[in-house]
Amino acid sequence: MNVGILGTGGMAAALGGAWTRAGHRVLIGGRNHERAKLTAESIGAAAHGSLEDAARHGDAVLVAVPAAAAPQLVSDLAGPLAGRTVIDCTNPIVATSDGLLLDEPMAGRLAAAAGGAHVVKAFNLCHVSIWTLHRPAFENVPLAVPYCADHPAAAAVTETLISSIGCTPAACGGLARAAYLEATAALAIGLWWSGGQPRAMFPPMGQVA
Ligand SMILES: NC(=O)c1ccc[n+]([C@@H]2O[C@H](COP(=O)([O-])OP(=O)(O)OC[C@H]3O[C@@H](n4cnc5c(N)ncnc54)[C@H](OP(=O)(O)O)[C@@H]3O)[C@@H](O)[C@H]2O)c1
């Protein structure tokens, strides 16, 4: 599959590297040509270019820029993104004295900003380091990757990208539920930072009466 990535930072390199190893043709797109080139070379990506090049390249396009920059960027690229699967991994989270809080939910904003694109929320829960692992699995269970999508074809594209890196897709409903994934990230990241173990909170199926 052709995958365009908007951004040249940690998530672009980690997920772009995983998809490149899985055989996808990844184009790293950045506003800084040299950084796009360096990131693409560091992961052996097929190509690099501008943000618009990435938008035009992808059957799927990953938005891997800070949440604060994402709506304007997606709006600017609405033309080239039309009809494509746009995967939003951003976490619109703000640190406060009361812990991490959610800013305005993002996925719906991106869907409105992009107009004709098929926005999917996915890959926002795990730290960047997890996506650098080969086929991430914990306690012998492949990592489940939850996603929210409205459009069936975009859901199928996302499932392919998740499965191809050895993870298990977990369909969590339509984009109206994407804010729950964002809220889950705010909660889990706070727990991880404080030394807690979010994984320990959920009993395995079969133990639930
Ligand atoms: N890091 C994590 O563990 C993690 C986990 C899950 C989700 N996320 C989400 O993933 C997204 C990317 O995180 P990251 O860790 O990869 O960030 P990062 O390493 O700081 O990279 C951010 C990228 O966004 C680009 N950028 C910033 N403002 C931009 C703008 N206005 N227009 C175009 N490009 C812009 C930067 O380009 P320049 O180099 O030119 O500034 C850089 O390439 C964030 O929304 C974050 O919430 C991160």
The ligand as an SDF file (V2000), in Angstrom:
LIG
                    3D

 48 52  0  0  0  0  0  0  0  0999 V2000
    5.4350   10.7470   20.8040 N   0  0  0  0  0  0  0  0  0  0  0  0
    4.5580    9.8310   21.1880 C   0  0  0  0  0  0  0  0  0  0  0  0
    4.8540    8.9330   22.0110 O   0  0  0  0  0  0  0  0  0  0  0  0
    3.1720    9.8430   20.6030 C   0  0  0  0  0  0  0  0  0  0  0  0
    2.3260    8.7460   20.8300 C   0  0  0  0  0  0  0  0  0  0  0  0
    1.0280    8.7720   20.2870 C   0  0  0  0  0  0  0  0  0  0  0  0
    0.5980    9.8690   19.5450 C   0  0  0  0  0  0  0  0  0  0  0  0
    1.4560   10.9350   19.3570 N   0  0  0  0  0  0  0  0  0  0  0  0
    0.9830   12.0640   18.5620 C   0  0  0  0  0  0  0  0  0  0  0  0
    1.6650   12.0330   17.3190 O   0  0  0  0  0  0  0  0  0  0  0  0
    1.8420   13.3600   16.8290 C   0  0  0  0  0  0  0  0  0  0  0  0
    3.3120   13.5360   16.4500 C   0  0  0  0  0  0  0  0  0  0  0  0
    4.0840   13.3180   17.6160 O   0  0  0  0  0  0  0  0  0  0  0  0
    5.6800   13.1570   17.4890 P   0  0  0  0  0  0  0  0  0  0  0  0
    6.1280   12.6040   18.8130 O   0  0  0  0  0  0  0  0  0  0  0  0
    6.0520   12.4730   16.2390 O   0  0  0  0  0  0  0  0  0  0  0  0
    6.1200   14.6920   17.4000 O   0  0  0  0  0  0  0  0  0  0  0  0
    7.5320   15.3010   16.9560 P   0  0  0  0  0  0  0  0  0  0  0  0
    8.5970   14.2780   17.0460 O   0  0  0  0  0  0  0  0  0  0  0  0
    7.6790   16.5640   17.7090 O   0  0  0  0  0  0  0  0  0  0  0  0
    7.3080   15.6430   15.3890 O   0  0  0  0  0  0  0  0  0  0  0  0
    6.3570   16.5910   15.0150 C   0  0  0  0  0  0  0  0  0  0  0  0
    6.4100   16.8030   13.5200 C   0  0  0  0  0  0  0  0  0  0  0  0
    5.3790   17.7360   13.1910 O   0  0  0  0  0  0  0  0  0  0  0  0
    5.9280   18.7350   12.3430 C   0  0  0  0  0  0  0  0  0  0  0  0
    5.1680   19.9670   12.4920 N   0  0  0  0  0  0  0  0  0  0  0  0
    5.0070   20.7270   13.6210 C   0  0  0  0  0  0  0  0  0  0  0  0
    4.2060   21.7660   13.3650 N   0  0  0  0  0  0  0  0  0  0  0  0
    3.8580   21.6630   12.0380 C   0  0  0  0  0  0  0  0  0  0  0  0
    3.0460   22.4610   11.1800 C   0  0  0  0  0  0  0  0  0  0  0  0
    2.4190   23.5700   11.6080 N   0  0  0  0  0  0  0  0  0  0  0  0
    2.9310   22.0700    9.8830 N   0  0  0  0  0  0  0  0  0  0  0  0
    3.5470   20.9640    9.4280 C   0  0  0  0  0  0  0  0  0  0  0  0
    4.3440   20.1730   10.1960 N   0  0  0  0  0  0  0  0  0  0  0  0
    4.4750   20.5300   11.4910 C   0  0  0  0  0  0  0  0  0  0  0  0
    7.3640   18.8790   12.7960 C   0  0  0  0  0  0  0  0  0  0  0  0
    8.0760   19.4790   11.7610 O   0  0  0  0  0  0  0  0  0  0  0  0
    9.3960   20.3600   12.0180 P   0  0  0  0  0  0  0  0  0  0  0  0
   10.4810   19.3610   12.3160 O   0  0  0  0  0  0  0  0  0  0  0  0
    9.5560   21.1020   10.7480 O   0  0  0  0  0  0  0  0  0  0  0  0
    9.0910   21.2610   13.2160 O   0  0  0  0  0  0  0  0  0  0  0  0
    7.7230   17.4020   12.9970 C   0  0  0  0  0  0  0  0  0  0  0  0
    8.0420   16.8080   11.7680 O   0  0  0  0  0  0  0  0  0  0  0  0
    1.3810   14.3090   17.9440 C   0  0  0  0  0  0  0  0  0  0  0  0
    0.1080   14.8040   17.6310 O   0  0  0  0  0  0  0  0  0  0  0  0
    1.2970   13.4190   19.1800 C   0  0  0  0  0  0  0  0  0  0  0  0
    0.2730   13.8110   20.0700 O   0  0  0  0  0  0  0  0  0  0  0  0
    2.7200   10.9370   19.8630 C   0  0  0  0  0  0  0  0  0  0  0  0
  1  2  1  0
  2  3  2  0
  2  4  1  0
  4  5  1  0
  4 48  2  0
  5  6  2  0
  6  7  1  0
  7  8  2  0
  8  9  1  0
  8 48  1  0
  9 10  1  0
  9 46  1  0
 10 11  1  0
 11 12  1  0
 11 44  1  0
 12 13  1  0
 13 14  1  0
 14 15  2  0
 14 16  1  0
 14 17  1  0
 17 18  1  0
 18 19  2  0
 18 20  1  0
 18 21  1  0
 21 22  1  0
 22 23  1  0
 23 24  1  0
 23 42  1  0
 24 25  1  0
 25 26  1  0
 25 36  1  0
 26 27  1  0
 26 35  1  0
 27 28  2  0
 28 29  1  0
 29 30  1  0
 29 35  2  0
 30 31  1  0
 30 32  2  0
 32 33  1  0
 33 34  2  0
 34 35  1  0
 36 37  1  0
 36 42  1  0
 37 38  1  0
 38 39  2  0
 38 40  1  0
 38 41  1  0
 42 43  1  0
 44 45  1  0
 44 46  1  0
 46 47  1  0
M  CHG  2   8   1  16  -1
M  END
$$$$
